[in-house]
């Protein structure tokens, strides 16, 4: 006896939103990575090499690989969690900026300093520059997600 399982349109959209989110995360990650490659808020060290420090390296290429992996994960999560609300440009940009700020709090203020034995939730030149970088990520990821959704001509989730 065969059983048919029907998924709601919201559930069916999750893989599509995840793919769009991965692409959006990479675009946002490249923009953010450029910011981190040129920003040297302390000791003439590029922020991207600080990211490499998460795995005990100081190599900028390693920093880029780590960073783009995190950006892809963040983009997928954006797509899955917020994709149904981010299919038009204005809401996507607002959500992207808020999402970037949330990742700044989670990643730059808490996880990264904790992993590197530094004080957490501290405001300084590095975290100030990092906030700008995370906002660039959110702006580009949100706008890219909406652009992909519109280019695909397929809206999923609630009608607006």
Protein Blocks (a to p, Z undefined) as FASTA:
>chain_A
ZZdddddfklmmmmmmmmmmmmmmmmmmmmmmmmmmmpcfbghiafklmmmmmnopabfk
lmmmmmmmmmmmmmmmmmmmmmmmmmbfklmmmmmmmmmmmmmmmmmmmmmmmmnopaeh
iacfklmmmmmmmmmmmmmmmmmmmmmmmmnopaedjdZZ
